[in-house]
Amino acid sequence: MHASSVTSSCPSGAVPETPAAPSLGQADAVSVLATAMETAREHAGRDTPLLIVGEHSSGRARVARAVHYLGPRRERPFICLHCAALRSVPLDSMLPGLVQLAAGGTLFLDGIASLPDGGQALVWRQAQRVPAVRWIAGAEPLPVRAGAAASPSTLAPWPATARIDLPARAAAVRV
């Protein structure tokens, strides 16, 4: 959030929060972020494809960056791509260029579930074939239908490799 978007008005009787006196909600959010960063540290030294699952604005990109910069590829590029922006672009023609940009570094594909099944399968095949790039995918939690997970079949290999589940943002900042 930019400072310009914060207003100084408070509800009657409310006290603005300051960095020196965080509210319970802020303290919980800091604790959740600290836990997520510790989990990122655990995955940083590995080179296996990683899936980061969390709601919109839960910090998927921040955790992916932490995994990259805490790992041995930190001196190489970190390329972040929001997959929802690729719906009208042929992924098979764009992916080789992205792999080239990320050579030796990390390619973070956020919103991987927004790609059509064929695109997800293409990314998964590339992740298996191109070990010169650390592959990290980000996705929102998939809804549960009638007691069974509604997981797209092409995302199934990602969690089997390595996965970080981020808690819901609402739970992290509840006051």
N, C-alpha and C positions, 0 to 999 in steps of 0.2 A: 504494500500500500504506500503510495506517495504521500509525503507530508502535506502536500497541497490538497489532498482529498480528505484530510482529517479536519473535522470541525471542532471548535473549542467549546461549544455549548454542551452542557450536561443536563440530564434530567434533574428535577428538583431533588436536592439532598444527595446527589451523586457526587463523588469526588473523582476527578480525572486520575487515571492510573499513570504512574511514573515508573521509569526503569528501576528506581530504588525500592518501590513498593508494588510489585506485581500482584494482580488479583489471583485468586485461586485458579481461574481459567487459564491465565497466562502461565502460571507455574506448571499446570498440567501439560500445556502445550510445549513448554521447554523440556519437561521430562520425556514426553513422547518423542520430540525431536532428538534428544540425547540418546534415547534408546535406538531410534532409527539410524543415527550416525554410528553407533557402536556396531549395529548389524551390518552397515555399509563397510565398516573397517574389516569385519570378518570375511566379507566377500571380495574385498579389494585385491587380495593376493592371488585370487583364482582367475583363470582365463575362460571359464565356462560361460555360456550364454546365461543371462540373468533376466528374470521377469520381476518387475516392481509393480505390485498391485496396490492401488489406493484411489480414493475418490478424487475428483477434480479439486485442485488446490491443496492436496494433502502433502505435497513435497516430493512427488516422484522424481522430478528433474533435479531437485537439490540432492536427493539421495544418490541418483545416478552420477552426478558430478562428484560427490564425495567418494563413491566407489572408484571413479577414474583417478581423481587426484590423490587418493590414499594408496593407489596401486602402482605397480612398476611401469605403467604406461603414461604416467603423469606428465612426462616431457613431450608427449606426442599429442596430436589433435583430439579434442572432444567435440564431436559433431552431434548436435541435437536437432531432430526433425519431428515435427508434429504430423503424424500420418493422416489426420483428417484433411490436411491441405493437399494431399496427394490423390484425392478421389478422381480428379479429371486428368491426371498425369499418368502415362504408362510407366508403372513401377519397374518393369523389366528393362526399360531404357535408362531410367534414372539411377537405379541401384548400383550399377558398376561405377558410376561417377562418385557416388557417396562413399563407396568402399575405398576408392582411390583417395578421396579427401581425408578419410579417417585412417589411412594406412598406418599401422603400428599403434594406433590410438583406440578410441572408443566411439562407437556409433550407437547413439541412444535414439530409439524409435518410440516416441511417446504416442499413446493412443493407438497401439497396434491393432486392437480389435476393430477399429474403424475401417481398416483395409478389408476389401473383399477376401473371401476365403483363398482365392488363387494368389492374391498378393501376400497374404500371411504365409502360405506354403512356400512361395518364392523366397521370402525373407528367411524362413527357417532353413531351407536348403542352402542358401548363401551362408548362413551362420555356421552350418556344419562344414562347408567347403572352404571358408576363408578364415583360417585361424590367425591371420595377421591383424585382425580387427577384433576388439572386445565388443561383443554384441549385448546390448541391454535393451529390453523392451519395457514399455510402461503401459499399464492398462487399468481401467476402472474395474472395481469388483463386478463380477457378472451376477445378474439376478438369480435367485433360487426359485425354481418353479416346482411346486408340489413335492417338496422335500428333496429334489435332486438338483445338483448344480447344472446350470445351463451353460456349459463351457463349450465354446467352439472347438471342434476337433483339431484344428490346426494350431490352437494355442496350447493344447495339451502337452506337447514336448517341452515347452518353455518351463512350466513349473517343475517338471520332472528333472530338469537340469539344476537350476538354482532359483530360489524365489524369496523375495522380501515382501511381506504384507504390512502395509502401513495402516494404522488405525483410522477410523472415520474422523474427519476433521471436527464434526460436531461433538464427538465424545472427547476430543482433545481440548476443546476450548469451552466446555460447559461451565457456566458460572453457578 
